[in-house]
């Protein structure tokens, strides 16, 4: 094992050498000429450690992304030819690979249409075809969402050298942004062909690159480091989020989780204490009141600023008695429509004391769809209503 570690460290040292050469000079010609015997000796997991080290050293993400493309191009053949572990059919990683294959088919459909379109950007039929194809491709962003929200958290818990995921996530965002840009551009009357070509080119390059890096570097290492039970759980989580094209054939899950674990309450998507539950509800910028299926008031939140006053005296009170006679019929109508499964939501907005108030009622139902009560949520929305454009940077 010590010999293996030493060998890996030797390879890592050489990989850091070529990486820093590229960062400083923009190319690695001298390294490639001097290290022809070294290049075939690398293994895919070396690059997980390499990029983890570079991120820890604080290099700019955009510089690292450029570097990633150049380094993996130099070592493409040994990575491609390395005998990899393959996922079992219908498993989490297998479903991700199936969706990769479907994504590739969409790219292949796009290519000939795109080539014809750049010859005649005024061709309305080709424009419409490109819009439809790139809309199909946009669905694949679900694949990236599953990786970021299901796979990446487990990797972060399991691997000490997990930071390479930050690079992959950044590429995901580039792909999403470029696909949206292409869809918007093909709907415009005049297209800037130079910008359009670059956008499409970046999409093709990055999507193929990420597919290669998943299937030849990331997924095989996952198979050797993460248990089957964790992968099965991730498959179910991915199914809940929704795979883009291909869905897994899952066996029925029979496990039952206990509602309490010591002083923690299992909410299905996490375990928190009673105190944390109180803090969460009371720090939301909304008034919340819950009325059960028997029309009894069971709970209200106490945020720093409540819009409508509530006291503990209303707990257990008939909801009809909590409203003035002039409006009680509206409440009764809402509750009855929820109970009859005619509606699931009712919205009102009013001006009161110089504020703009949104009042919403939501039906609460159990897994079988049975009515279990109603939540009233009230919120002051003047600031929200005034929002325009976008705010992507923190400015406080």
Secondary structure, DSSP 8 states (H G I E B T S, - for coil): -HHHHHHHHHHHHHHHHHHHHHHHHS--HHHHHHTHHHHTT--THHHHHHHHHHHHTT--HHHHHHHHHHHHHHTHHHHHHS------TTSHHHHHHHHHHHHHHHHHHHHHHHHHHTT-TT-HHHHHHHHHHHHHHHTTHHHHHHIIIIIHHHHHHH-SS-THHHHHHHHHHHHHHHHHHHHHHTTSSS--HHHHHHHHHHHHHHHHHHHHHIIIIIHHHHHHHS-HHHHHHHHHHHHHH--SS-------------SEETTEEE-SS-EEEHHHHHHHHHHSSSEEEEEETTSBEEEE---SS-SS---GGGTT-BGGGGS-HHHHHHHHHHHHHHHTTS-SEEEEEEEETTEEEEEEEEEEE-TT--EEEEEEEEEE-HHHHT--S---S---
